[in-house]
Protein backbone atom coordinates (compact mmCIF):
# COMPACT_ATOMS: atom_id res chain seq x y z
CA UNK A 1 0.00 0.00 0.00
CA UNK A 2 1.43 3.40 -1.00
CA UNK A 3 1.54 6.18 1.55
CA UNK A 4 1.90 9.86 0.91
CA UNK A 5 5.58 10.79 1.14
CA UNK A 6 6.91 13.64 3.21
CA UNK A 7 7.74 16.59 0.85
CA UNK A 8 11.45 16.47 1.69
CA UNK A 9 11.59 12.71 1.01
CA UNK A 10 9.64 13.19 -2.22
CA UNK A 11 12.02 15.96 -3.34
CA UNK A 12 15.08 13.82 -2.56
CA UNK A 13 13.55 10.85 -4.39
CA UNK A 14 12.73 13.03 -7.40
CA UNK A 15 16.30 14.32 -7.49
CA UNK A 16 17.71 10.79 -7.34
CA UNK A 17 15.40 9.61 -10.11
CA UNK A 18 16.29 12.63 -12.23
CA UNK A 19 20.01 12.04 -11.80
CA UNK A 20 19.69 8.27 -12.43
CA UNK A 21 17.48 8.74 -15.47
CA UNK A 22 19.85 11.23 -17.12
CA UNK A 23 22.17 9.80 -19.75
CA UNK A 24 25.73 9.24 -18.54
CA UNK A 25 27.16 11.99 -20.75
CA UNK A 26 24.45 14.57 -19.94
CA UNK A 27 24.41 16.69 -16.80
CA UNK A 28 21.12 17.55 -15.14
CA UNK A 29 20.81 21.20 -14.27
CA UNK A 30 19.30 21.63 -10.81
CA UNK A 31 18.42 24.84 -9.03
CA UNK A 32 17.13 25.87 -5.64
CA UNK A 33 15.12 28.90 -4.51
CA UNK A 34 14.75 30.01 -0.90
CA UNK A 35 11.09 31.05 -0.70
CA UNK A 36 11.51 32.62 2.72
CA UNK A 37 14.15 35.04 1.40
CA UNK A 38 11.94 35.94 -1.56
CA UNK A 39 9.00 36.66 0.77
CA UNK A 40 11.27 38.77 2.97
CA UNK A 41 13.71 40.52 0.59
CA UNK A 42 12.18 40.81 -2.87
CA UNK A 43 10.82 44.08 -4.24
CA UNK A 44 7.23 42.76 -4.56
CA UNK A 45 7.34 41.52 -0.94
CA UNK A 46 8.62 44.87 0.32
CA UNK A 47 5.94 46.70 -1.70
CA UNK A 48 3.28 44.42 -0.24
CA UNK A 49 4.54 45.07 3.27
CA UNK A 50 4.43 48.85 2.78
CA UNK A 51 0.97 48.58 1.23
CA UNK A 52 -0.33 46.62 4.23
CA UNK A 53 1.24 49.04 6.69
CA UNK A 54 -0.43 51.98 4.97
CA UNK A 55 -3.74 50.13 4.67
CA UNK A 56 -3.88 49.20 8.37
CA UNK A 57 -2.10 52.18 9.98
CA UNK A 58 -5.27 54.12 10.86
CA UNK A 59 -6.96 51.11 12.48
CA UNK A 60 -3.78 50.28 14.40
CA UNK A 61 -3.57 53.86 15.72
CA UNK A 62 -7.25 53.78 16.70
CA UNK A 63 -6.69 50.55 18.64
CA UNK A 64 -3.71 52.07 20.43
CA UNK A 65 -5.78 55.12 21.40
CA UNK A 66 -8.55 52.88 22.72
CA UNK A 67 -6.02 50.86 24.74
CA UNK A 68 -4.70 54.07 26.22
CA UNK A 69 -8.23 55.25 27.11
CA UNK A 70 -8.94 51.91 28.73
CA UNK A 71 -5.71 52.08 30.73
CA UNK A 72 -6.61 55.60 31.95
CA UNK A 73 -10.09 54.42 32.86
CA UNK A 74 -8.60 51.52 34.88
CA UNK A 75 -6.21 53.90 36.66
CA UNK A 76 -9.09 56.23 37.47
CA UNK A 77 -11.14 53.36 38.84
CA UNK A 78 -8.24 52.17 40.96
CA UNK A 79 -7.54 55.67 42.24
CA UNK A 80 -11.08 56.97 42.75
CA UNK A 81 -13.09 53.78 43.21
CA UNK A 82 -13.09 53.96 47.00
CA UNK A 83 -14.46 57.50 47.04
CA UNK A 84 -17.32 56.77 44.60
CA UNK A 85 -20.76 55.64 45.61
CA UNK A 86 -21.53 51.98 44.91
CA UNK A 87 -23.80 52.95 42.02
CA UNK A 88 -21.16 55.20 40.45
CA UNK A 89 -18.46 52.54 40.84
CA UNK A 90 -20.71 49.82 39.33
CA UNK A 91 -21.53 52.15 36.42
CA UNK A 92 -17.82 52.90 35.80
CA UNK A 93 -16.93 49.20 36.07
CA UNK A 94 -19.71 48.29 33.61
CA UNK A 95 -18.49 51.03 31.24
CA UNK A 96 -14.92 49.71 31.60
CA UNK A 97 -16.06 46.14 30.95
CA UNK A 98 -18.04 47.17 27.86
CA UNK A 99 -15.12 49.17 26.51
CA UNK A 100 -12.71 46.30 27.18
CA UNK A 101 -14.98 43.79 25.43
CA UNK A 102 -15.37 46.13 22.45
CA UNK A 103 -11.60 46.64 22.25
CA UNK A 104 -10.96 42.88 22.31
CA UNK A 105 -13.51 42.38 19.52
CA UNK A 106 -11.94 45.14 17.42
CA UNK A 107 -8.44 43.71 17.99
CA UNK A 108 -9.62 40.26 16.91
CA UNK A 109 -11.24 41.68 13.76
CA UNK A 110 -8.11 43.71 13.03
CA UNK A 111 -5.93 40.65 13.38
CA UNK A 112 -8.20 38.55 11.16
CA UNK A 113 -8.39 41.25 8.49
CA UNK A 114 -4.63 41.82 8.57
CA UNK A 115 -3.89 38.10 8.28
CA UNK A 116 -6.32 37.72 5.39
CA UNK A 117 -4.81 40.65 3.50
CA UNK A 118 -1.27 39.48 4.29
CA UNK A 119 -2.10 36.05 2.86
CA UNK A 120 -3.55 37.66 -0.28
CA UNK A 121 -0.48 39.82 -0.78
CA UNK A 122 1.93 36.93 -0.13
CA UNK A 123 0.02 34.79 -2.63
CA UNK A 124 0.55 37.54 -5.22
CA UNK A 125 4.28 37.63 -4.43
CA UNK A 126 4.49 33.83 -4.73
CA UNK A 127 2.67 33.95 -8.08
CA UNK A 128 5.09 36.59 -9.39
CA UNK A 129 8.08 34.64 -8.09
CA UNK A 130 6.85 31.40 -9.66
CA UNK A 131 6.47 33.13 -13.03
CA UNK A 132 10.02 34.49 -12.78
CA UNK A 133 11.37 31.11 -11.68
CA UNK A 134 9.71 29.44 -14.69
CA UNK A 135 11.18 32.06 -17.01
CA UNK A 136 14.68 31.53 -15.59
CA UNK A 137 14.26 27.75 -15.77
CA UNK A 138 13.23 27.88 -19.43
CA UNK A 139 15.82 30.46 -20.43
CA UNK A 140 18.72 28.71 -18.69
CA UNK A 141 17.58 25.12 -19.36
CA UNK A 142 17.08 23.94 -15.80
CA UNK A 143 15.73 20.41 -15.46
CA UNK A 144 14.29 21.08 -12.03
CA UNK A 145 14.20 23.91 -9.48
CA UNK A 146 13.36 23.12 -5.89
CA UNK A 147 11.80 25.43 -3.37
CA UNK A 148 12.42 24.86 0.32
CA UNK A 149 14.96 22.18 1.12
CA UNK A 150 16.72 21.08 4.26
CA UNK A 151 20.02 21.85 2.58
CA UNK A 152 20.99 23.24 -0.80
CA UNK A 153 24.48 24.01 -2.00
CA UNK A 154 25.14 27.68 -2.71
CA UNK A 155 26.29 26.47 -6.13
CA UNK A 156 22.69 25.66 -7.14
CA UNK A 157 20.97 28.47 -5.19
CA UNK A 158 19.40 30.90 -7.68
CA UNK A 159 17.48 32.93 -5.07
CA UNK A 160 19.53 36.10 -5.70
CA UNK A 161 18.87 35.77 -9.43
CA UNK A 162 15.12 35.48 -8.78
CA UNK A 163 15.12 38.47 -6.40
CA UNK A 164 17.00 40.53 -8.98
CA UNK A 165 14.55 39.50 -11.73
CA UNK A 166 11.59 40.37 -9.49
CA UNK A 167 13.06 43.82 -8.86
CA UNK A 168 13.26 44.38 -12.61
CA UNK A 169 9.72 43.08 -13.27
CA UNK A 170 6.66 45.28 -13.22
CA UNK A 171 4.35 45.14 -10.19
CA UNK A 172 1.45 42.74 -10.68
CA UNK A 173 -1.74 44.32 -11.96
CA UNK A 174 -4.70 44.38 -9.58
C-alpha distance (Angstrom), angle and dihedral (degrees) to the residues before:
residue distance angle dihedral
X1 . . .
X2 3.82 . .
X3 3.77 119.3 .
X4 3.76 127.6 -161.3
X5 3.81 108.8 -94.0
X6 3.77 124.0 -129.8
X7 3.86 108.4 -103.2
X8 3.81 92.8 -116.7
X9 3.82 91.5 50.6
X10 3.80 90.5 46.2
X11 3.82 91.2 50.4
X12 3.81 92.0 48.9
X13 3.81 91.0 47.6
X14 3.81 91.1 48.9
X15 3.80 90.5 51.0
X16 3.79 91.9 49.9
X17 3.79 92.1 48.6
X18 3.80 91.0 47.5
X19 3.79 92.4 50.9
X20 3.83 93.1 44.4
X21 3.79 93.4 46.5
X22 3.81 93.6 51.0
X23 3.79 115.7 97.9
X24 3.80 114.2 -102.1
X25 3.80 93.5 -111.6
X26 3.83 95.7 45.2
X27 3.79 124.0 80.4
X28 3.79 119.9 -144.3
X29 3.76 113.2 -132.4
X30 3.80 110.7 -137.0
X31 3.78 128.3 -177.1
X32 3.77 137.5 -175.8
X33 3.81 131.6 -152.8
X34 3.80 124.3 -164.1
X35 3.81 102.8 -140.0
X36 3.79 93.0 -169.8
X37 3.82 91.4 59.4
X38 3.80 91.1 47.9
X39 3.82 91.0 51.4
X40 3.80 90.0 48.3
X41 3.83 105.8 35.5
X42 3.79 110.2 24.6
X43 3.80 122.6 104.9
X44 3.84 93.9 -117.6
X45 3.83 90.3 50.7
X46 3.80 92.1 49.7
X47 3.83 90.7 47.4
X48 3.80 90.0 50.2
X49 3.79 91.1 50.2
X50 3.82 92.3 51.2
X51 3.79 90.5 46.1
X52 3.81 91.5 52.9
X53 3.79 92.2 46.5
X54 3.80 91.0 52.6
X55 3.81 92.5 43.8
X56 3.81 94.3 51.7
X57 3.82 101.6 31.8
X58 3.82 96.2 96.5
X59 3.81 93.8 49.0
X60 3.80 90.8 46.5
X61 3.82 91.1 51.8
X62 3.81 90.9 47.7
X63 3.80 90.3 52.4
X64 3.79 91.1 49.7
X65 3.82 90.6 50.9
X66 3.80 90.6 49.9
X67 3.81 90.9 49.5
X68 3.78 89.4 51.6
X69 3.82 91.7 49.3
X70 3.79 90.1 49.6
X71 3.80 91.4 49.5
X72 3.83 90.6 51.0
X73 3.79 90.4 47.9
X74 3.83 90.3 51.8
X75 3.82 91.1 48.9
X76 3.80 90.4 49.6
X77 3.79 91.3 49.9
X78 3.79 91.5 49.0
X79 3.79 92.3 47.1
X80 3.81 100.9 39.9
X81 3.80 102.7 24.2
X82 3.79 94.6 97.8
X83 3.79 93.2 53.3
X84 3.83 94.8 49.1
X85 3.76 124.7 90.5
X86 3.81 115.2 -106.3
X87 3.80 90.9 -106.7
X88 3.81 92.9 50.5
X89 3.81 92.0 47.0
X90 3.83 92.3 48.5
X91 3.82 89.8 48.7
X92 3.84 92.0 50.2
X93 3.82 91.3 45.7
X94 3.83 90.8 49.8
X95 3.82 89.7 48.3
X96 3.82 89.7 48.8
X97 3.80 91.5 48.5
X98 3.81 92.5 49.0
X99 3.79 91.6 48.2
X100 3.80 91.7 47.4
X101 3.81 92.3 49.8
X102 3.82 91.0 48.2
X103 3.81 91.1 49.2
X104 3.81 92.0 50.6
X105 3.82 90.4 50.0
X106 3.82 91.8 49.2
X107 3.82 91.3 47.6
X108 3.80 90.8 51.1
X109 3.81 91.7 49.2
X110 3.80 90.6 46.8
X111 3.79 91.4 51.4
X112 3.80 92.7 47.6
X113 3.80 92.9 47.6
X114 3.81 92.3 46.5
X115 3.81 92.4 49.1
X116 3.80 91.8 48.2
X117 3.80 92.6 50.0
X118 3.81 91.8 43.7
X119 3.81 89.8 53.4
X120 3.81 90.6 49.3
X121 3.79 92.3 50.0
X122 3.82 93.3 45.2
X123 3.80 89.8 50.0
X124 3.81 88.3 55.1
X125 3.81 90.8 50.1
X126 3.82 90.7 49.1
X127 3.82 90.8 49.5
X128 3.82 91.1 51.2
X129 3.81 91.5 46.0
X130 3.80 92.3 49.1
X131 3.81 90.7 52.0
X132 3.81 90.6 50.6
X133 3.81 91.7 46.0
X134 3.82 90.5 52.1
X135 3.80 90.5 49.2
X136 3.81 91.7 50.8
X137 3.81 91.2 45.6
X138 3.80 92.5 52.1
X139 3.79 95.2 41.7
X140 3.80 95.1 47.7
X141 3.83 97.1 35.1
X142 3.79 99.5 -117.4
X143 3.80 114.8 176.9
X144 3.78 92.9 -155.8
X145 3.81 138.4 -4.0
X146 3.78 119.0 -160.5
X147 3.76 126.8 -153.1
X148 3.78 119.4 -154.5
X149 3.78 115.2 7.2
X150 3.76 134.4 169.9
X151 3.79 88.7 -120.4
X152 3.78 134.1 1.4
X153 3.77 126.6 176.8
X154 3.80 114.6 -116.0
X155 3.80 85.0 -126.3
X156 3.83 91.1 71.7
X157 3.83 97.6 32.9
X158 3.81 108.5 114.2
X159 3.82 95.8 171.0
X160 3.82 93.5 114.1
X161 3.80 89.8 51.2
X162 3.81 90.7 51.8
X163 3.82 92.6 47.2
X164 3.80 90.2 49.9
X165 3.83 91.4 48.8
X166 3.82 90.8 48.6
X167 3.80 90.2 52.4
X168 3.80 89.4 54.0
X169 3.83 94.0 46.0
X170 3.77 123.5 89.5
X171 3.81 118.7 -103.6
X172 3.79 112.5 -94.7
X173 3.78 115.1 -94.5
X174 3.79 116.9 -112.9
